[in-house]
Amino acid sequence: MRRFHNWSRTQASAEVAWESPRSEAEVADVLSRARRQGKRVRPVGSGHSWSAIAVPEAIALDLSNLAAPLEIDAARRTIRVQAGIQLKTLTATLDRVGLAMPILGSVSEQTIAGATSTGTHGSSLAYGNLASLIEELVIVTPAGERHVLRRGQGDFDAACVGLGALGIVTELVLRVSTAFALVGEVQTRPILEIARDLASIGASTDFVKVWWLPGSEGAQIFRYHRTPLPPADVRLERWLDTHVTNRVLFPAALAVSARLPQLTRRINRAVAQSYLERPAVPMRSDLAFNVAMPPIHRETEYAFDLADAPAALTAIAESIERERLAVNFPVEVRFVREDAAWMSPAYGRPTVQIGGYMSDSVDLPRFFQRFEEISQSLAGRPHWGKEMKVDAAYVRQVFPRRDDFVALARRWDPDGTLRNAFLDRVLGQE
């Protein structure tokens, strides 16, 4: 028995039993026993969600023993993996055979099942979220069924972003690409100009994102272009970012801004000029997509229709400036191509994901409150892995296939074995 806590230590469980199955049959046995005993099970992944989606109430299911690459088909450009493999292991495996993930998010510590089940994404209107790369997945349900779901068939679109509510994912087949390198460029523009021009910025290249440190002279637009140049060796730079910048310098700056919030904007200006505007070099694609692990902080994030995103970003920026909020982490803007996964924030529409991030400080509660008020006023869809204050009524309002998803979950998990308080709140308990 031990407690679960997430990476940022903002979510924790009471002491629960831990199960670490070594086969799909053992996964099925854990679920069967839990169902008979009336106990709830949650897959915990790497704990890299800020929401309470992974918090177990009785049994934590750890898939770290099911974390192997199983088969690479170079001709079809696919890879079959077990669900517990971490993205950093997956990308290293692909790189050794000249392949790569077409798109990635910012961190590589997540498991592939956790990342896809929560709608984790990179930043591109040319590519969808990580779940959009799934060609096939295997799910074991508490009802004792094993579902092999293939793209375009049956309940595939329901299961790709399954929130851990339908069953336990044990295997996935992912679509991959030939290995490629990216070189970045940084452009600084006023945040309100960027908000106005979001659609054209998102379409300006395959991979583009925006970071804004409130109080700095402008926001940074990061564009990444494919390049035939060989990737540079950035191991030393990445080590310095991880072990010096993000473990020593950045935490020290955050500590100062927490104690003296009136200095936050001055610190943000210095960080933007000295760190965010550094010259770029050609990098292996996964290293360009990923960032060094940041200091402990909190995140909320909502997804907007591309047409509504300018109003959302404008309102968020104006709220921060009007109330002089001391926001000590970047506001991040990313783009995601529309998809067909029922519970994906990008379902059915080109999407702009806006994230509000912050380390503990006096203005954090007010910033997150304003952020969510604005986001919900524009029908933003919450990122399942980030902090949110939404209920089942709001989820039904903004996710068109919510009722279908809940009905499927009721069939595959009739006793609610895979539920927890978070899923009860956001999906309802009917």
C-alpha positions as CSV (number, residue, x, y, z in Angstrom):
1,M,0.0,0.0,0.0
2,R,1.3,3.5,-0.8
3,R,0.1,6.8,-2.0
4,F,-0.1,8.1,-5.6
5,H,0.9,11.6,-6.4
6,N,1.3,13.4,-9.7
7,W,4.5,15.0,-11.0
8,S,3.7,18.4,-9.7
9,R,2.4,17.0,-6.4
10,T,-0.8,18.9,-6.7
11,Q,-2.9,15.7,-6.7
12,A,-2.5,12.7,-4.4
13,S,-4.4,9.7,-3.2
14,A,-4.9,8.0,0.1
15,E,-2.9,4.8,0.5
16,V,-4.0,2.4,-2.2
17,A,-3.0,-1.0,-3.4
18,W,-0.6,-1.1,-6.4
19,E,-0.7,-3.7,-9.2
20,S,2.1,-4.0,-11.8
21,P,1.0,-6.7,-14.2
22,R,3.5,-8.3,-16.5
23,S,1.1,-9.5,-19.2
24,E,-2.3,-8.7,-20.7
25,A,-3.7,-11.7,-18.9
26,E,-2.6,-10.2,-15.6
27,V,-4.3,-6.9,-16.5
28,A,-7.5,-8.7,-17.1
29,D,-7.1,-10.6,-13.8
30,V,-6.7,-7.3,-11.9
31,L,-9.8,-5.9,-13.5
32,S,-11.8,-9.0,-12.9
33,R,-10.9,-9.2,-9.2
34,A,-11.5,-5.5,-8.7
35,R,-14.9,-5.8,-10.3
36,R,-15.9,-8.8,-8.1
37,Q,-14.8,-7.0,-5.0
38,G,-16.5,-3.7,-5.9
39,K,-13.1,-1.8,-6.0
40,R,-12.1,1.0,-8.3
41,V,-9.0,0.8,-10.5
42,R,-7.1,3.6,-12.2
43,P,-4.2,3.4,-14.6
44,V,-1.6,5.9,-13.3
45,G,0.9,6.2,-16.2
46,S,3.8,8.5,-15.4
47,G,1.6,10.9,-13.3
48,H,2.2,13.8,-15.6
49,S,-1.3,15.2,-15.5
50,W,-2.2,18.2,-13.4
51,S,-5.8,17.2,-13.2
52,A,-7.0,14.4,-10.9
53,I,-7.7,12.1,-13.9
54,A,-5.2,9.4,-12.7
55,V,-5.8,9.6,-9.0
56,P,-6.7,6.0,-7.8
57,E,-9.2,5.4,-5.0
58,A,-8.5,1.7,-4.3
59,I,-6.1,0.2,-6.8
60,A,-3.4,1.9,-8.8
61,L,-2.6,0.0,-12.0
62,D,1.1,0.6,-13.1
63,L,1.9,-0.5,-16.6
64,S,5.7,0.1,-16.4
65,N,6.3,-3.7,-16.8
66,L,4.4,-3.5,-20.1
67,A,6.6,-0.9,-21.8
68,A,8.4,-2.6,-24.7
69,P,8.5,-1.8,-28.4
70,L,7.0,-4.9,-30.1
71,E,7.3,-4.6,-33.8
72,I,8.5,-2.0,-36.3
73,D,7.3,-2.1,-39.9
74,A,9.6,0.2,-41.8
75,A,7.8,-0.3,-45.1
76,R,4.4,0.7,-43.7
77,R,6.0,3.2,-41.2
78,T,4.3,1.9,-38.1
79,I,5.4,0.7,-34.7
80,R,3.6,-1.6,-32.3
81,V,4.3,-0.9,-28.7
82,Q,3.1,-1.8,-25.2
83,A,1.0,0.9,-23.5
84,G,3.4,1.7,-20.7
85,I,6.3,2.7,-22.9
86,Q,7.5,6.3,-22.3
87,L,7.8,8.7,-25.1
88,K,11.5,9.1,-24.6
89,T,12.0,5.4,-25.0
90,L,9.7,5.3,-28.0
91,T,11.5,8.1,-29.8
92,A,15.0,6.7,-29.1
93,T,13.8,3.3,-30.5
94,L,12.5,4.9,-33.7
95,D,15.6,7.1,-34.2
96,R,17.8,4.0,-34.2
97,V,16.1,2.7,-37.3
98,G,15.8,6.1,-39.1
99,L,12.2,6.8,-38.1
100,A,10.5,9.4,-35.9
101,M,7.2,10.5,-34.4
102,P,5.6,13.0,-36.8
103,I,4.5,15.3,-33.9
104,L,5.2,15.4,-30.2
105,G,4.3,17.5,-27.1
106,S,6.7,19.3,-24.9
107,V,7.8,16.5,-22.5
108,S,9.0,13.0,-23.1
109,E,8.3,11.4,-19.7
110,Q,4.7,10.5,-20.4
111,T,3.6,7.0,-21.3
112,I,2.1,6.6,-24.7
113,A,-1.2,5.3,-23.3
114,G,-1.4,8.2,-20.9
115,A,-0.5,10.8,-23.5
116,T,-3.0,9.6,-26.1
117,S,-5.8,8.9,-23.6
118,T,-5.7,12.5,-22.4
119,G,-5.5,14.2,-25.8
120,T,-1.8,15.3,-25.4
121,H,-0.7,17.3,-28.4
122,G,2.1,19.2,-30.1
123,S,1.6,22.3,-32.1
124,S,0.6,22.1,-35.8
125,L,-2.4,22.7,-38.0
126,A,-0.9,20.1,-40.3
127,Y,-0.9,17.3,-37.7
128,G,-3.3,16.2,-35.0
129,N,-2.7,15.3,-31.4
130,L,-0.8,12.1,-30.5
131,A,-4.0,10.0,-30.5
132,S,-4.4,10.9,-34.2
133,L,-1.4,8.7,-34.9
134,I,-3.0,5.6,-33.6
135,E,-3.8,3.0,-36.3
136,E,-4.8,0.2,-33.9
137,L,-5.2,-0.3,-30.1
138,V,-6.0,-3.1,-27.8
139,I,-8.2,-2.5,-24.8
140,V,-9.1,-4.9,-21.9
141,T,-12.3,-4.1,-20.1
142,P,-13.6,-4.8,-16.6
143,A,-16.5,-6.7,-18.3
144,G,-13.9,-9.3,-19.4
145,E,-13.7,-8.3,-23.1
146,R,-10.7,-7.7,-25.2
147,H,-11.3,-5.2,-28.0
148,V,-8.9,-4.8,-31.0
149,L,-9.9,-1.5,-32.6
150,R,-8.6,-0.4,-36.0
151,R,-8.9,3.0,-37.5
152,G,-12.2,3.5,-39.4
153,Q,-13.8,0.6,-37.7
154,G,-16.3,0.2,-34.8
155,D,-15.7,2.2,-31.7
156,F,-12.1,3.3,-32.6
157,D,-12.9,7.0,-32.5
158,A,-14.4,6.6,-29.0
159,A,-11.3,4.8,-27.7
160,C,-8.5,6.9,-29.0
161,V,-8.9,9.6,-26.3
162,G,-10.5,7.2,-23.8
163,L,-9.7,9.0,-20.5
164,G,-9.1,5.5,-19.0
165,A,-12.9,5.2,-18.7
166,L,-13.5,2.4,-21.3
167,G,-10.8,-0.1,-20.4
168,I,-7.1,-0.5,-20.0
169,V,-5.1,0.1,-23.2
170,T,-2.4,-2.6,-23.5
171,E,-1.0,-2.2,-27.0
172,L,-1.0,0.5,-29.7
173,V,0.1,0.6,-33.3
174,L,1.3,4.1,-34.2
175,R,1.8,5.8,-37.6
176,V,5.4,7.2,-37.8
177,S,7.5,9.0,-40.3
178,T,11.0,9.0,-41.7
179,A,13.4,10.7,-39.3
180,F,13.8,14.4,-39.9
181,A,15.5,17.5,-38.5
182,L,14.1,20.9,-37.7
183,V,15.6,24.3,-37.4
184,G,13.8,27.0,-35.5
185,E,13.4,30.7,-35.9
186,V,12.0,33.2,-33.3
187,Q,10.0,36.3,-34.0
188,T,8.9,38.7,-31.3
189,R,5.6,40.6,-31.7
190,P,3.1,42.3,-29.4
191,I,0.7,39.7,-27.9
192,L,-2.4,41.5,-29.1
193,E,-1.1,41.6,-32.7
194,I,-0.4,37.8,-32.4
195,A,-3.9,37.3,-31.1
196,R,-5.4,39.1,-34.1
197,D,-3.3,37.1,-36.6
198,L,-3.5,33.6,-35.0
199,A,-5.0,32.0,-38.1
200,S,-2.2,33.2,-40.4
201,I,0.5,32.4,-37.8
202,G,-0.9,28.8,-37.4
203,A,-0.8,28.3,-41.2
204,S,2.6,29.9,-41.6
205,T,4.6,26.6,-41.3
206,D,3.9,23.0,-40.2
207,F,5.2,23.5,-36.6
208,V,4.6,26.8,-34.8
209,K,3.8,27.9,-31.2
210,V,3.7,31.1,-29.2
211,W,5.1,31.8,-25.7
212,W,4.3,35.0,-23.9
213,L,5.8,36.0,-20.6
214,P,3.5,38.8,-19.3
215,G,5.3,42.0,-18.8
216,S,8.0,41.3,-21.5
217,E,8.3,43.5,-24.5
218,G,6.5,41.0,-26.7
219,A,5.6,37.4,-27.2
220,Q,7.8,34.9,-29.0
221,I,6.6,33.0,-32.1
222,F,8.6,29.9,-32.5
223,R,8.5,28.4,-36.1
224,Y,10.3,25.1,-36.9
225,H,11.2,24.3,-40.4
226,R,12.4,21.0,-41.9
227,T,16.0,21.1,-42.9
228,P,18.4,18.8,-44.9
229,L,21.2,20.0,-42.6
230,P,22.5,17.3,-40.1
231,P,21.2,17.7,-36.6
232,A,23.6,19.4,-34.2
233,D,24.8,17.7,-31.1
234,V,22.8,19.5,-28.4
235,R,23.5,17.2,-25.5
236,L,25.5,19.8,-23.6
237,E,22.9,22.5,-24.2
238,R,20.1,20.2,-23.1
239,W,22.0,19.1,-20.0
240,L,22.5,22.7,-19.0
241,D,18.9,23.6,-19.6
242,T,17.7,20.6,-17.5
243,H,20.3,20.7,-14.7
244,V,21.3,24.4,-14.4
245,T,18.6,26.6,-16.0
246,N,15.5,24.6,-14.9
247,R,16.8,23.3,-11.6
248,V,18.8,26.2,-10.3
249,L,18.3,29.5,-12.2
250,F,14.6,29.4,-13.1
251,P,13.6,28.1,-9.6
252,A,15.6,30.9,-8.1
253,A,13.8,33.5,-10.3
254,L,10.4,31.9,-9.4
255,A,11.3,32.1,-5.7
256,V,12.1,35.8,-6.0
257,S,8.8,36.5,-7.9
258,A,6.8,34.5,-5.3
259,R,8.3,36.6,-2.5
260,L,8.3,39.9,-4.4
261,P,5.6,39.6,-7.0
262,Q,6.1,43.3,-8.0
263,L,9.4,42.1,-9.6
264,T,7.8,39.4,-11.8
265,R,7.4,41.5,-14.9
266,R,11.0,42.7,-14.7
267,I,12.2,39.1,-14.3
268,N,10.0,38.0,-17.3
269,R,11.6,40.7,-19.5
270,A,15.0,39.5,-18.6
271,V,14.1,35.8,-19.3
272,A,12.5,36.6,-22.6
273,Q,15.5,38.5,-23.8
274,S,18.3,36.2,-22.6
275,Y,16.7,32.8,-23.0
276,L,13.7,32.7,-25.3
277,E,15.3,34.6,-28.1
278,R,18.4,32.4,-28.4
279,P,19.6,31.5,-31.9
280,A,18.5,28.1,-33.1
281,V,20.4,25.2,-34.6
282,P,19.3,22.2,-36.6
283,M,18.0,19.5,-34.2
284,R,16.6,16.0,-34.3
285,S,12.8,16.5,-34.5
286,D,12.0,15.0,-31.1
287,L,14.5,17.2,-29.4
288,A,13.1,20.3,-31.2
289,F,9.6,19.3,-30.1
290,N,10.5,18.5,-26.5
291,V,11.7,21.0,-24.0
292,A,13.9,20.4,-21.0
293,M,11.8,19.4,-18.0
294,P,10.7,22.7,-16.3
295,P,10.5,23.4,-12.6
296,I,7.5,22.3,-10.7
297,H,4.5,24.4,-11.6
298,R,0.8,24.2,-12.3
299,E,-1.1,24.3,-15.6
300,T,-4.6,24.9,-17.0
301,E,-5.4,24.7,-20.7
302,Y,-8.4,25.1,-22.9
303,A,-9.0,24.3,-26.6
304,F,-10.8,26.8,-28.9
305,D,-12.2,26.8,-32.3
306,L,-9.7,28.5,-34.5
307,A,-12.3,31.2,-35.2
308,D,-12.8,31.9,-31.5
309,A,-9.2,31.8,-30.4
310,P,-8.3,35.4,-31.2
311,A,-11.0,36.6,-28.8
312,A,-9.9,34.2,-26.1
313,L,-6.2,35.1,-26.3
314,T,-7.1,38.8,-26.4
315,A,-9.4,38.6,-23.4
316,I,-6.8,36.6,-21.4
317,A,-4.0,39.0,-22.2
318,E,-6.1,42.1,-21.4
319,S,-7.2,40.5,-18.1
320,I,-3.6,39.9,-17.1
321,E,-2.6,43.5,-18.0
322,R,-5.7,45.2,-16.6
323,E,-5.4,43.4,-13.2
324,R,-1.6,43.6,-13.3
325,L,-1.4,39.9,-12.5
326,A,2.1,38.6,-11.6
327,V,2.2,35.6,-14.0
328,N,5.6,34.0,-13.7
329,F,5.4,31.3,-16.4
330,P,4.6,31.6,-20.2
331,V,1.1,31.7,-21.5
332,E,1.5,29.1,-24.3
333,V,-0.5,29.0,-27.6
334,R,-0.4,25.9,-29.7
335,F,-2.3,24.6,-32.8
336,V,-3.9,21.2,-33.4
337,R,-5.5,19.8,-36.6
338,E,-9.1,18.7,-36.2
339,D,-9.8,15.0,-35.5
340,A,-12.6,12.5,-35.1
341,A,-11.9,11.2,-31.6
342,W,-15.1,11.8,-29.5
343,M,-13.5,13.2,-26.4
344,S,-10.6,15.0,-28.1
345,P,-10.5,18.7,-27.5
346,A,-9.8,19.0,-31.2
347,Y,-12.9,17.0,-32.3
348,G,-14.4,18.3,-35.5
349,R,-12.6,21.6,-35.7
350,P,-9.1,23.2,-36.3
351,T,-8.1,24.1,-32.8
352,V,-6.0,26.5,-30.8
353,Q,-4.9,25.3,-27.4
354,I,-4.1,28.1,-24.9
355,G,-2.3,27.2,-21.7
356,G,-2.1,29.2,-18.6
357,Y,0.9,28.1,-16.5
358,M,2.2,29.4,-13.2
359,S,4.4,28.5,-10.3
360,D,2.9,29.1,-6.8
361,S,2.5,32.8,-6.2
362,V,0.0,35.2,-4.7
363,D,-1.8,35.8,-8.0
364,L,-2.1,32.1,-9.1
365,P,-5.7,31.5,-7.9
366,R,-7.0,34.8,-9.5
367,F,-5.1,34.1,-12.7
368,F,-6.5,30.6,-13.1
369,Q,-10.0,31.8,-12.2
370,R,-9.9,34.5,-14.8
371,F,-8.4,32.1,-17.3
372,E,-11.2,29.6,-16.9
373,E,-14.0,32.2,-16.8
374,I,-12.8,33.5,-20.2
375,S,-12.3,30.0,-21.6
376,Q,-15.7,28.8,-20.6
377,S,-17.4,31.9,-21.9
378,L,-16.1,31.0,-25.3
379,A,-17.0,27.3,-25.1
380,G,-13.4,26.2,-24.7
381,R,-12.8,22.5,-24.2
382,P,-10.6,21.6,-21.2
383,H,-7.4,19.6,-21.7
384,W,-8.0,16.4,-19.8
385,G,-4.6,16.4,-18.2
386,K,-4.6,20.0,-16.9
387,E,-6.4,21.7,-14.0
388,M,-10.0,22.5,-14.6
389,K,-13.2,23.4,-12.8
390,V,-15.8,21.9,-15.0
391,D,-18.8,19.6,-14.4
392,A,-20.7,17.0,-16.5
393,A,-23.2,19.6,-17.7
394,Y,-20.4,21.8,-19.1
395,V,-18.6,18.8,-20.7
396,R,-21.9,17.8,-22.4
397,Q,-22.2,21.3,-23.7
398,V,-18.8,21.5,-25.4
399,F,-18.1,17.8,-26.4
400,P,-20.7,16.8,-29.0
401,R,-20.2,13.1,-28.6
402,R,-20.2,13.1,-24.8
403,D,-23.4,11.2,-24.4
404,D,-22.3,8.5,-26.9
405,F,-19.0,8.1,-25.0
406,V,-20.8,7.8,-21.6
407,A,-23.1,5.2,-23.1
408,L,-20.2,3.2,-24.4
409,A,-18.4,3.4,-21.1
410,R,-21.5,2.1,-19.4
411,R,-21.5,-0.9,-21.6
412,W,-17.8,-1.7,-21.3
413,D,-17.6,-0.9,-17.6
414,P,-21.1,-1.4,-16.2
415,D,-20.0,-1.3,-12.6
416,G,-17.8,1.8,-12.8
417,T,-14.7,-0.2,-11.9
418,L,-12.5,2.3,-13.8
419,R,-14.1,5.4,-12.4
420,N,-12.7,7.9,-9.8
421,A,-14.0,11.1,-8.4
422,F,-12.6,13.1,-11.3
423,L,-14.5,11.0,-13.9
424,D,-17.7,11.1,-11.8
425,R,-17.5,14.9,-11.9
426,V,-16.7,15.5,-15.6
427,L,-18.7,12.6,-17.1
428,G,-21.6,12.4,-14.6
429,Q,-22.7,9.5,-12.5
430,E,-25.9,8.5,-14.2
